C-alpha cells in the first residue's frame, strides 16, 4: 500500500501530495490563529479548575519564573512578527500565499519563532497559575502548532517556493 502525502522532514502530512499548481487550502481551524486557540484552551482549563476539587491544587507556582518565561515568549513572537512586517510578508497562517521565505531575524535559528513564542507564553501563564489544568495547556498548544499549523504552512511554502524552501528546511530546525 502506498501512502499519498507530503513528507516534510520530521512530519508526514497525509493527503497533501503537493505540486506547484496545486494550492494548499486552509481548513476552518487554520483560520483561528494559535494565540486564540491558546486562550480557548486556558478558558477550558479555568472551567476544569473551578469544576473539580482535584484541579484546584497548586503544584508549582513562581511569579518571577512565569514573568521571565512569558516575556521571553512575547519577545520571540514580536521579533518574528516584526521581521515579517519589515519584509512586508504575510503573518497569518491561513493567508493564501506567502511572498517570501524569511531567513533573517529569529528565522535564522528556528523556522517557527512565533509558535515557539506562543508556547512559551502558555508555559509562563501555567507557571503563574500552577494547577494541572493550566499545565496541560502548553503541551496542547505545542501539539496544535506542531501537528496542525506547521504542516499546513510547510506544505503551502513547499508548493509556493519549491527548492528554496526545501533548502531552508534542511538548514534550520523546526523548533530549536
Protein Blocks (a to p, Z undefined) as FASTA:
>chain_A
ZZddddehjaccehiaccfklccdddfklmpcfklmmmmmmmmmmmmmmmpmklmpcfbd
cfklmmmmmmmmmmmmmmmmmmmmmnopafblklmbdfbacfehjllmocblmlmmmmmm
mmmmmmmnopaklmmmmmmmmmmmmmmmmmmmmmmmmmmnmmmmmmmmmmpcfkZZ
